[in-house]
């Protein structure tokens, strides 16, 4: 009878560890918090490479 209790406890601990690992893995795959300035990033990349931006409207 004790082996049933031990097996149930082991399965519970294993389930908790699996849930913790999956939750942390999913959290790391999320986006970067805050707003991303795409125009600033693009301008910096083009300036670094010495390329003229032909997509500007002005």
PDB file with one MODEL, atoms N, CA, C and O in Angstrom:
MODEL        1
ATOM      1  N   UNK A   1       0.818  -1.199   0.000  1.00  0.00           N
ATOM      2  CA  UNK A   1       0.000   0.000   0.000  1.00  0.00           C
ATOM      3  C   UNK A   1       0.862   1.263   0.000  1.00  0.00           C
ATOM      4  O   UNK A   1       0.499   2.276  -0.599  1.00  0.00           O
ATOM      5  N   UNK A   2       2.006   1.186   0.681  1.00  0.00           N
ATOM      6  CA  UNK A   2       2.871   2.367   0.748  1.00  0.00           C
ATOM      7  C   UNK A   2       3.436   2.723  -0.621  1.00  0.00           C
ATOM      8  O   UNK A   2       3.688   3.892  -0.911  1.00  0.00           O
ATOM      9  N   UNK A   3       3.633   1.706  -1.466  1.00  0.00           N
ATOM     10  CA  UNK A   3       4.210   1.974  -2.785  1.00  0.00           C
ATOM     11  C   UNK A   3       3.263   2.779  -3.662  1.00  0.00           C
ATOM     12  O   UNK A   3       3.704   3.517  -4.544  1.00  0.00           O
ATOM     13  N   UNK A   4       1.955   2.638  -3.422  1.00  0.00           N
ATOM     14  CA  UNK A   4       0.973   3.419  -4.182  1.00  0.00           C
ATOM     15  C   UNK A   4       1.081   4.890  -3.800  1.00  0.00           C
ATOM     16  O   UNK A   4       1.051   5.767  -4.664  1.00  0.00           O
ATOM     17  N   UNK A   5       1.205   5.151  -2.517  1.00  0.00           N
ATOM     18  CA  UNK A   5       1.346   6.530  -2.041  1.00  0.00           C
ATOM     19  C   UNK A   5       2.655   7.128  -2.549  1.00  0.00           C
ATOM     20  O   UNK A   5       2.680   8.276  -2.994  1.00  0.00           O
ATOM     21  N   UNK A   6       3.737   6.360  -2.486  1.00  0.00           N
ATOM     22  CA  UNK A   6       5.036   6.845  -2.959  1.00  0.00           C
ATOM     23  C   UNK A   6       4.995   7.125  -4.462  1.00  0.00           C
ATOM     24  O   UNK A   6       5.550   8.122  -4.924  1.00  0.00           O
ATOM     25  N   UNK A   7       4.341   6.251  -5.219  1.00  0.00           N
ATOM     26  CA  UNK A   7       4.234   6.455  -6.665  1.00  0.00           C
ATOM     27  C   UNK A   7       3.394   7.690  -6.980  1.00  0.00           C
ATOM     28  O   UNK A   7       3.726   8.453  -7.887  1.00  0.00           O
ATOM     29  N   UNK A   8       2.317   7.886  -6.240  1.00  0.00           N
ATOM     30  CA  UNK A   8       1.467   9.055  -6.455  1.00  0.00           C
ATOM     31  C   UNK A   8       2.219  10.339  -6.125  1.00  0.00           C
ATOM     32  O   UNK A   8       2.110  11.324  -6.855  1.00  0.00           O
ATOM     33  N   UNK A   9       2.975  10.338  -5.043  1.00  0.00           N
ATOM     34  CA  UNK A   9       3.773  11.513  -4.687  1.00  0.00           C
ATOM     35  C   UNK A   9       4.849  11.786  -5.737  1.00  0.00           C
ATOM     36  O   UNK A   9       5.081  12.935  -6.111  1.00  0.00           O
ATOM     37  N   UNK A  10       5.498  10.731  -6.206  1.00  0.00           N
ATOM     38  CA  UNK A  10       6.536  10.901  -7.227  1.00  0.00           C
ATOM     39  C   UNK A  10       5.940  11.461  -8.518  1.00  0.00           C
ATOM     40  O   UNK A  10       6.542  12.327  -9.152  1.00  0.00           O
ATOM     41  N   UNK A  11       4.773  10.979  -8.907  1.00  0.00           N
ATOM     42  CA  UNK A  11       4.126  11.487 -10.115  1.00  0.00           C
ATOM     43  C   UNK A  11       3.693  12.938  -9.929  1.00  0.00           C
ATOM     44  O   UNK A  11       3.772  13.732 -10.866  1.00  0.00           O
ATOM     45  N   UNK A  12       3.241  13.287  -8.738  1.00  0.00           N
ATOM     46  CA  UNK A  12       2.868  14.674  -8.465  1.00  0.00           C
ATOM     47  C   UNK A  12       4.062  15.609  -8.538  1.00  0.00           C
ATOM     48  O   UNK A  12       3.979  16.693  -9.115  1.00  0.00           O
ATOM     49  N   UNK A  13       5.180  15.180  -7.948  1.00  0.00           N
ATOM     50  CA  UNK A  13       6.395  16.001  -8.000  1.00  0.00           C
ATOM     51  C   UNK A  13       6.869  16.133  -9.444  1.00  0.00           C
ATOM     52  O   UNK A  13       7.265  17.218  -9.870  1.00  0.00           O
ATOM     53  N   UNK A  14       6.832  15.044 -10.193  1.00  0.00           N
ATOM     54  CA  UNK A  14       7.243  15.075 -11.596  1.00  0.00           C
ATOM     55  C   UNK A  14       6.351  16.016 -12.412  1.00  0.00           C
ATOM     56  O   UNK A  14       6.845  16.752 -13.266  1.00  0.00           O
ATOM     57  N   UNK A  15       5.060  15.994 -12.156  1.00  0.00           N
ATOM     58  CA  UNK A  15       4.135  16.882 -12.864  1.00  0.00           C
ATOM     59  C   UNK A  15       4.413  18.341 -12.521  1.00  0.00           C
ATOM     60  O   UNK A  15       4.357  19.204 -13.398  1.00  0.00           O
ATOM     61  N   UNK A  16       4.713  18.625 -11.258  1.00  0.00           N
ATOM     62  CA  UNK A  16       5.017  20.000 -10.858  1.00  0.00           C
ATOM     63  C   UNK A  16       6.310  20.491 -11.508  1.00  0.00           C
ATOM     64  O   UNK A  16       6.382  21.633 -11.961  1.00  0.00           O
ATOM     65  N   UNK A  17       7.324  19.639 -11.555  1.00  0.00           N
ATOM     66  CA  UNK A  17       8.592  20.017 -12.190  1.00  0.00           C
ATOM     67  C   UNK A  17       8.378  20.262 -13.678  1.00  0.00           C
ATOM     68  O   UNK A  17       8.900  21.233 -14.225  1.00  0.00           O
ATOM     69  N   UNK A  18       7.615  19.393 -14.340  1.00  0.00           N
ATOM     70  CA  UNK A  18       7.346  19.561 -15.769  1.00  0.00           C
ATOM     71  C   UNK A  18       6.590  20.862 -16.032  1.00  0.00           C
ATOM     72  O   UNK A  18       6.903  21.575 -16.986  1.00  0.00           O
ATOM     73  N   UNK A  19       5.607  21.178 -15.204  1.00  0.00           N
ATOM     74  CA  UNK A  19       4.849  22.420 -15.373  1.00  0.00           C
ATOM     75  C   UNK A  19       5.752  23.632 -15.173  1.00  0.00           C
ATOM     76  O   UNK A  19       5.641  24.610 -15.912  1.00  0.00           O
ATOM     77  N   UNK A  20       6.634  23.583 -14.198  1.00  0.00           N
ATOM     78  CA  UNK A  20       7.559  24.688 -13.939  1.00  0.00           C
ATOM     79  C   UNK A  20       8.503  24.897 -15.120  1.00  0.00           C
ATOM     80  O   UNK A  20       8.735  26.030 -15.540  1.00  0.00           O
ATOM     81  N   UNK A  21       9.044  23.809 -15.652  1.00  0.00           N
ATOM     82  CA  UNK A  21       9.973  23.906 -16.785  1.00  0.00           C
ATOM     83  C   UNK A  21       9.258  24.453 -18.016  1.00  0.00           C
ATOM     84  O   UNK A  21       9.791  25.330 -18.696  1.00  0.00           O
ATOM     85  N   UNK A  22       8.073  23.956 -18.310  1.00  0.00           N
ATOM     86  CA  UNK A  22       7.336  24.422 -19.484  1.00  0.00           C
ATOM     87  C   UNK A  22       6.927  25.885 -19.347  1.00  0.00           C
ATOM     88  O   UNK A  22       6.951  26.629 -20.327  1.00  0.00           O
ATOM     89  N   UNK A  23       6.556  26.298 -18.152  1.00  0.00           N
ATOM     90  CA  UNK A  23       6.164  27.689 -17.952  1.00  0.00           C
ATOM     91  C   UNK A  23       7.350  28.620 -18.148  1.00  0.00           C
ATOM     92  O   UNK A  23       7.213  29.670 -18.775  1.00  0.00           O
ATOM     93  N   UNK A  24       8.512  28.252 -17.621  1.00  0.00           N
ATOM     94  CA  UNK A  24       9.699  29.087 -17.790  1.00  0.00           C
ATOM     95  C   UNK A  24      10.169  29.100 -19.234  1.00  0.00           C
ATOM     96  O   UNK A  24      10.647  30.126 -19.719  1.00  0.00           O
ATOM     97  N   UNK A  25      10.045  28.002 -19.912  1.00  0.00           N
ATOM     98  CA  UNK A  25      10.448  27.929 -21.319  1.00  0.00           C
ATOM     99  C   UNK A  25       9.561  28.836 -22.163  1.00  0.00           C
ATOM    100  O   UNK A  25      10.061  29.534 -23.045  1.00  0.00           O
ATOM    101  N   UNK A  26       8.288  28.840 -21.917  1.00  0.00           N
ATOM    102  CA  UNK A  26       7.351  29.668 -22.663  1.00  0.00           C
ATOM    103  C   UNK A  26       7.592  31.142 -22.377  1.00  0.00           C
ATOM    104  O   UNK A  26       7.441  31.972 -23.273  1.00  0.00           O
ATOM    105  N   UNK A  27       7.964  31.485 -21.152  1.00  0.00           N
ATOM    106  CA  UNK A  27       8.208  32.880 -20.779  1.00  0.00           C
ATOM    107  C   UNK A  27       9.412  33.441 -21.523  1.00  0.00           C
ATOM    108  O   UNK A  27       9.406  34.610 -21.910  1.00  0.00           O
ATOM    109  N   UNK A  28      10.444  32.627 -21.729  1.00  0.00           N
ATOM    110  CA  UNK A  28      11.639  33.091 -22.420  1.00  0.00           C
ATOM    111  C   UNK A  28      11.380  33.340 -23.895  1.00  0.00           C
ATOM    112  O   UNK A  28      12.090  34.132 -24.515  1.00  0.00           O
ATOM    113  N   UNK A  29      10.403  32.697 -24.462  1.00  0.00           N
ATOM    114  CA  UNK A  29      10.127  32.853 -25.881  1.00  0.00           C
ATOM    115  C   UNK A  29       9.298  34.096 -26.177  1.00  0.00           C
ATOM    116  O   UNK A  29       9.022  34.382 -27.342  1.00  0.00           O
ATOM    117  N   UNK A  30       8.899  34.835 -25.161  1.00  0.00           N
ATOM    118  CA  UNK A  30       8.068  36.008 -25.360  1.00  0.00           C
ATOM    119  C   UNK A  30       8.816  37.159 -25.989  1.00  0.00           C
ATOM    120  O   UNK A  30      10.032  37.095 -26.172  1.00  0.00           O
ATOM    121  N   UNK A  31       8.085  38.220 -26.324  1.00  0.00           N
ATOM    122  CA  UNK A  31       8.696  39.388 -26.934  1.00  0.00           C
ATOM    123  C   UNK A  31       9.394  40.239 -25.873  1.00  0.00           C
ATOM    124  O   UNK A  31       9.209  40.043 -24.672  1.00  0.00           O
ATOM    125  N   UNK A  32      10.176  41.160 -26.338  1.00  0.00           N
ATOM    126  CA  UNK A  32      10.900  42.056 -25.444  1.00  0.00           C
ATOM    127  C   UNK A  32       9.907  43.042 -24.849  1.00  0.00           C
ATOM    128  O   UNK A  32       9.092  43.600 -25.585  1.00  0.00           O
ATOM    129  N   UNK A  33       9.948  43.275 -23.540  1.00  0.00           N
ATOM    130  CA  UNK A  33       9.004  44.219 -22.944  1.00  0.00           C
ATOM    131  C   UNK A  33       9.281  45.649 -23.406  1.00  0.00           C
ATOM    132  O   UNK A  33      10.427  46.018 -23.661  1.00  0.00           O
ATOM    133  N   UNK A  34       8.239  46.434 -23.507  1.00  0.00           N
ATOM    134  CA  UNK A  34       8.384  47.824 -23.934  1.00  0.00           C
ATOM    135  C   UNK A  34       8.113  47.976 -25.417  1.00  0.00           C
ATOM    136  O   UNK A  34       7.825  47.009 -26.123  1.00  0.00           O
ATOM    137  N   UNK A  35       8.214  49.216 -25.868  1.00  0.00           N
ATOM    138  CA  UNK A  35       7.962  49.492 -27.285  1.00  0.00           C
ATOM    139  C   UNK A  35       9.267  49.444 -28.062  1.00  0.00           C
ATOM    140  O   UNK A  35      10.295  49.926 -27.586  1.00  0.00           O
ATOM    141  N   UNK A  36       9.231  48.869 -29.249  1.00  0.00           N
ATOM    142  CA  UNK A  36      10.410  48.776 -30.106  1.00  0.00           C
ATOM    143  C   UNK A  36      10.339  49.871 -31.156  1.00  0.00           C
ATOM    144  O   UNK A  36       9.355  49.969 -31.890  1.00  0.00           O
ATOM    145  N   UNK A  37      11.373  50.689 -31.231  1.00  0.00           N
ATOM    146  CA  UNK A  37      11.435  51.782 -32.201  1.00  0.00           C
ATOM    147  C   UNK A  37      12.049  51.253 -33.492  1.00  0.00           C
ATOM    148  O   UNK A  37      13.267  51.284 -33.671  1.00  0.00           O
ATOM    149  N   UNK A  38      11.194  50.767 -34.389  1.00  0.00           N
ATOM    150  CA  UNK A  38      11.692  50.178 -35.631  1.00  0.00           C
ATOM    151  C   UNK A  38      12.386  51.215 -36.508  1.00  0.00           C
ATOM    152  O   UNK A  38      13.426  50.931 -37.102  1.00  0.00           O
ATOM    153  N   UNK A  39      11.814  52.416 -36.590  1.00  0.00           N
ATOM    154  CA  UNK A  39      12.418  53.447 -37.441  1.00  0.00           C
ATOM    155  C   UNK A  39      13.812  53.826 -36.951  1.00  0.00           C
ATOM    156  O   UNK A  39      14.726  54.020 -37.752  1.00  0.00           O
ATOM    157  N   UNK A  40      13.969  53.929 -35.637  1.00  0.00           N
ATOM    158  CA  UNK A  40      15.293  54.237 -35.086  1.00  0.00           C
ATOM    159  C   UNK A  40      16.287  53.124 -35.337  1.00  0.00           C
ATOM    160  O   UNK A  40      17.449  53.377 -35.656  1.00  0.00           O
ATOM    161  N   UNK A  41      15.832  51.901 -35.194  1.00  0.00           N
ATOM    162  CA  UNK A  41      16.705  50.752 -35.442  1.00  0.00           C
ATOM    163  C   UNK A  41      17.127  50.710 -36.907  1.00  0.00           C
ATOM    164  O   UNK A  41      18.298  50.500 -37.221  1.00  0.00           O
ATOM    165  N   UNK A  42      16.158  50.912 -37.797  1.00  0.00           N
ATOM    166  CA  UNK A  42      16.443  50.886 -39.235  1.00  0.00           C
ATOM    167  C   UNK A  42      17.417  52.000 -39.606  1.00  0.00           C
ATOM    168  O   UNK A  42      18.363  51.770 -40.359  1.00  0.00           O
ATOM    169  N   UNK A  43      17.195  53.193 -39.089  1.00  0.00           N
ATOM    170  CA  UNK A  43      18.078  54.322 -39.377  1.00  0.00           C
ATOM    171  C   UNK A  43      19.499  54.039 -38.906  1.00  0.00           C
ATOM    172  O   UNK A  43      20.464  54.333 -39.612  1.00  0.00           O
ATOM    173  N   UNK A  44      19.622  53.470 -37.712  1.00  0.00           N
ATOM    174  CA  UNK A  44      20.949  53.137 -37.193  1.00  0.00           C
ATOM    175  C   UNK A  44      21.655  52.084 -38.033  1.00  0.00           C
ATOM    176  O   UNK A  44      22.854  52.191 -38.292  1.00  0.00           O
ATOM    177  N   UNK A  45      20.920  51.074 -38.454  1.00  0.00           N
ATOM    178  CA  UNK A  45      21.527  50.025 -39.284  1.00  0.00           C
ATOM    179  C   UNK A  45      21.966  50.577 -40.633  1.00  0.00           C
ATOM    180  O   UNK A  45      23.062  50.269 -41.102  1.00  0.00           O
ATOM    181  N   UNK A  46      21.123  51.389 -41.258  1.00  0.00           N
ATOM    182  CA  UNK A  46      21.482  51.945 -42.562  1.00  0.00           C
ATOM    183  C   UNK A  46      22.660  52.904 -42.448  1.00  0.00           C
ATOM    184  O   UNK A  46      23.522  52.934 -43.327  1.00  0.00           O
ATOM    185  N   UNK A  47      22.704  53.682 -41.377  1.00  0.00           N
ATOM    186  CA  UNK A  47      23.820  54.602 -41.173  1.00  0.00           C
ATOM    187  C   UNK A  47      25.115  53.836 -40.973  1.00  0.00           C
ATOM    188  O   UNK A  47      26.151  54.205 -41.525  1.00  0.00           O
ATOM    189  N   UNK A  48      25.059  52.780 -40.194  1.00  0.00           N
ATOM    190  CA  UNK A  48      26.258  51.975 -39.959  1.00  0.00           C
ATOM    191  C   UNK A  48      26.785  51.351 -41.240  1.00  0.00           C
ATOM    192  O   UNK A  48      27.995  51.215 -41.424  1.00  0.00           O
ATOM    193  N   UNK A  49      25.876  50.975 -42.118  1.00  0.00           N
ATOM    194  CA  UNK A  49      26.287  50.308 -43.359  1.00  0.00           C
ATOM    195  C   UNK A  49      26.581  51.295 -44.485  1.00  0.00           C
ATOM    196  O   UNK A  49      27.110  50.905 -45.526  1.00  0.00           O
ATOM    197  N   UNK A  50      26.245  52.564 -44.287  1.00  0.00           N
ATOM    198  CA  UNK A  50      26.488  53.559 -45.323  1.00  0.00           C
ATOM    199  C   UNK A  50      25.556  53.419 -46.511  1.00  0.00           C
ATOM    200  O   UNK A  50      25.952  53.669 -47.649  1.00  0.00           O
ATOM    201  N   UNK A  51      24.320  53.021 -46.251  1.00  0.00           N
ATOM    202  CA  UNK A  51      23.339  52.798 -47.318  1.00  0.00           C
ATOM    203  C   UNK A  51      22.327  53.938 -47.306  1.00  0.00           C
ATOM    204  O   UNK A  51      21.944  54.412 -46.237  1.00  0.00           O
ATOM    205  N   UNK A  52      21.894  54.380 -48.473  1.00  0.00           N
ATOM    206  CA  UNK A  52      20.877  55.415 -48.582  1.00  0.00           C
ATOM    207  C   UNK A  52      19.498  54.784 -48.450  1.00  0.00           C
ATOM    208  O   UNK A  52      19.209  53.768 -49.083  1.00  0.00           O
ATOM    209  N   UNK A  53      18.642  55.395 -47.618  1.00  0.00           N
ATOM    210  CA  UNK A  53      17.292  54.872 -47.399  1.00  0.00           C
ATOM    211  C   UNK A  53      16.360  55.407 -48.477  1.00  0.00           C
ATOM    212  O   UNK A  53      16.001  56.584 -48.450  1.00  0.00           O
ATOM    213  N   UNK A  54      15.967  54.570 -49.419  1.00  0.00           N
ATOM    214  CA  UNK A  54      15.089  54.978 -50.518  1.00  0.00           C
ATOM    215  C   UNK A  54      13.617  54.868 -50.150  1.00  0.00           C
ATOM    216  O   UNK A  54      12.757  55.186 -50.972  1.00  0.00           O
ATOM    217  N   UNK A  55      13.311  54.433 -48.951  1.00  0.00           N
ATOM    218  CA  UNK A  55      11.909  54.245 -48.570  1.00  0.00           C
ATOM    219  C   UNK A  55      11.319  55.465 -47.882  1.00  0.00           C
ATOM    220  O   UNK A  55      10.130  55.457 -47.563  1.00  0.00           O
ATOM    221  N   UNK A  56      12.099  56.515 -47.638  1.00  0.00           N
ATOM    222  CA  UNK A  56      11.571  57.707 -46.967  1.00  0.00           C
ATOM    223  C   UNK A  56      10.665  58.483 -47.918  1.00  0.00           C
ATOM    224  O   UNK A  56      10.887  58.503 -49.128  1.00  0.00           O
ATOM    225  N   UNK A  57       9.637  59.122 -47.350  1.00  0.00           N
ATOM    226  CA  UNK A  57       8.648  59.838 -48.148  1.00  0.00           C
ATOM    227  C   UNK A  57       8.978  61.310 -48.320  1.00  0.00           C
ATOM    228  O   UNK A  57       8.230  62.005 -49.009  1.00  0.00           O
ATOM    229  N   UNK A  58      10.025  61.814 -47.751  1.00  0.00           N
ATOM    230  CA  UNK A  58      10.323  63.247 -47.859  1.00  0.00           C
ATOM    231  C   UNK A  58      11.435  63.540 -48.823  1.00  0.00           C
ATOM    232  O   UNK A  58      11.794  64.702 -49.016  1.00  0.00           O
TER     233      UNK A  58
ENDMDL
END
